[in-house]
Amino acid sequence: MKKTILVIDDDKSNLIIAQRLLSEEYKVAAINSGRLAFEYLSRHTPSAILLDIQMPEMDGFEVMERLRSDEIWCKIPVIFLTADKSSETEEKCFDMGAVDYIGKPFIPQIMRKRVARMIELEEYRKSLERMVAIQLSQITKMQHDVIITMANVIESRDGTTGEHVKRTSAYTMLLAEKMIEKGLYSDELDIALLENMRSAAPLHDIGKITIPDAVLSKPGKLTSEEYETIKSHAKAGADMISNNMNSIVSQDFLKVACDMARYHHEKWNGKGYPEGLAGKEIPLSARILAITDVFDALVSKRQYKEGMSVDEAFKIMAPDRGEGFEAEILDVFFELHDELEGMIKEMEQHIAETSDAIS
């Protein structure tokens, strides 16, 4: 299938020449004004654009400026067409983002070769983009697998299962997505933060690796000294993430992961740990995780207790509205009653099926 070249020139004779020179190799769309060109671009995306500079109403530089301001059009390679061969004009063409320029009158061989070269380079660029996207996807998956493995090791040490990190991540995403839907914290909670939270949530308890087994797995009541040791996992986890993942993840992800690890035990009223932050001093990601982490602890079965129902968990969490948890976020979480019940049943069924398959 032929690639489409959009030629924009107010001189009809130049359009005819361009069509004659290029139509054997390409489909040529010839348009005589910037205004009509944008009407065409609203319906079609050509492989390249040949753009005359000297045109009435909207000259080539004005057209180029508008092209570069659009997230789709800005990716289309442009060659300027000009009779002005001064160094100033040439410099301006490249400053505005043109890949090349062709002088008038057109020299057939030069025009064909420059257009062919532009198309070749554009295909190479797209190929590189695809390769980079594949590599990034593979790296992201590998990082996610490493994170889950690390989190599962930590969870297994304190008598819980590796499913905790998956459940907590799922609850966190459910709550964050509902907040986005309702427009809560729309200036802060966006898709980028959501995705970073999705990947970072499994690491929130990684600091537990620094806690001795005798304390972490103790079945009875902890002494005050042991409780202080347990509390140290929040800061330790954030430090581990910062020190060991700084060179392999984005800074945005690193901040979210550190925030969730360090601050998920902070309380809205300032009575949490490790820093006793209050209200919106606590990062949003940690305020969300604080709710879902406690919820999972309540509804999950442990060696020493049965899991609660969603209703029972909500009843226990409700008095902490505006105290341990931010009221607005907790209210949104309580709206997810049916979704949470369905999610828990689905997870329990998956675990049962997996156990049956293993046995």
Residue, then its C-alpha position, 0 to 999 in steps of 0.5 A: m500500500k502506497k504511503t501518503i504525502l501531503v503537499i501544501d502549496d498555494d501555487k497550482s503549478n508546484l502542486i502539479i509538479a509534485q504530483r507528477l514527480l511523486s505519484e509513481e511511488y506515493k499517494v499524493a494529496a495536493i492542497n493549496s492552503g493551510r486552512l484546507a490542509f488542517e481540514y484534511l489532517s482532521r480526517h487523515t494522517p499522512s506519512a509526510i508533509l511537503l510544506d511551502i513557506q510563502m503562502p497567503e493567509m497562513d504561511g508555512f511557518e504558521v502551519m508548522e507551528r500549529l502542527r508541532s503543537d498537536e500531539i499527533w501531527c507533531k510526529i509527522p515529518v515535514i520538508f519545507l519547500t522554498a525559493d528563499k535559499s538564504s542561511e537565515t531561512e534554512e536555519k529557521c526551517f530546522d529550528m522549527g522542526a523540519v527534517d529537510y528543505i527543498g529549494k524551488p524550482f524543484i530538481p526531480q531527482i533531488m526531490r524524489k531522493r529527499v522524500a524517499r530518505m525522509i520516509e526511510l528515516e521515519e520508518y526507522r524511527k518508528s521501528l526504534e520506538r517499537m523496539v524500545a516499547i517492547q524492551l520497556s515492557q519486558i523490563t517493567k514485567m521483570q521489575h514487577d516480578v522481582i517486586i512480587t517475589m521480594a514482597n512474598v518472601i517478606e509476607s511468608r516470614d510473619g505468618t501471612t501468605g504472599e496473597h496479601v500483597k496481591r490483595t492489598s494492591a487490588y484493593t488499593m487500585l479499586l479505591a484509587e480508581k473510584m476516587i478518580e471516577k468521583g474527581l477526588y484529588s483530581d489535581e493529584l491523583d492521575i493515571a501516572l500516580l495510579e500506575n506507580m501505586r499499582s507497582a509500588a503497593p506490594l513493597h509497602d512491608i518490605g522493611k519487615i525483612t529487618i525484623p527478627d523472626a522471634v519478634l515478627s512471628k511472635p504469637g502473643k502480645l508484644t512488649s513495648e520494646e518489641y513493638e518499637t522494633i516492629k514499627s521500625h519496618a516502615k522507615a527501614g523499608a523506605d530506606m531499602i527501596s531508596n538505596n537499592m532501587n534508585s538506579i533501576v526505576s523512575q524517580d516518580f516510582l521511587k518517590v511513590a514506593c518510598d512514600m507508601a512504605r514509610y508512611h502507610h502506618e501514619k494516622w490522619n490525627g497524627k498519632g501514627y508512626p514513624e513520623g507522626l504526620a497528620g492530615k495532608e502532611i501524609p502523602l496521598s498514596a500512603r493515606i489510601l494504602a493505610i485504609t486498604d492495608v488495615f482492611d485486608a488485615l481484618v478480612s484475611k484469614r490468619q493462623y491465629k484468626e478467621g477472616m471477617s466479613v466486609d460488613e464486620a471490617f467496615k464496622i471496626m474501621a468506621p470509628d476511625r473515620g477522621e481519626g486514623f483514616e481520612a474521612e473522604i477517602l474512607d467514605v469512598f472505600f465504604e461505597l465499594h462494599d459490593e465490589l470488595e465482596g466480589m473481589i474477595k470471593e474471586m480471590e478465595q476461589h482462585i486460591a482454592e482452585t490453585s490448592d486443588a491443582i497442586s494436591 
